[in-house]
Amino acid sequence: MQRILRLTLFSGRNCSLCDDAMEVLRSVRDRKRVHFQLDVVNIHEDGNEEYRKKYKYEIPVLLANGSEVGRHRFDTEALESTLVDVMEKDEGS
């Protein structure tokens, strides 16, 4: 059975790098090697002050199963490889 990763993308408004990260994530999903559930957190929305303070100058930031796997710029092949590594590591735990 294929494990599903839980990804969290910390994003913001008017963030072209965040838009690029979403495109890369769509590409990774379309390749069907990695299955994931994606939660997008806009750090500028009310209630997200903690994340705004933490990631104000760092977005986009991507977590996989709670651990950071990247920030700023993403590449489809590199991200896919990283996520496969996370899945394999979690399966071995």
C-alpha angles and dihedrals in degrees: 000000000000115000118227117223120216109226126189119195115196105208142159144207120280090013113143092185088056090052089050091050090053090052091051091049090051089051092050090049092049091054088061097213092111125040118202147162111227126209115187116204117195103209091204096061121101112271094032098088092122091057092042090056093046099043104024094124098023108064133165096052121167126203125190114201088342098310124106113250100170152344140200105004128029134194121203098227095042094047092047090051091049092050092049088053090051091050093049092047091050092048090054093053 
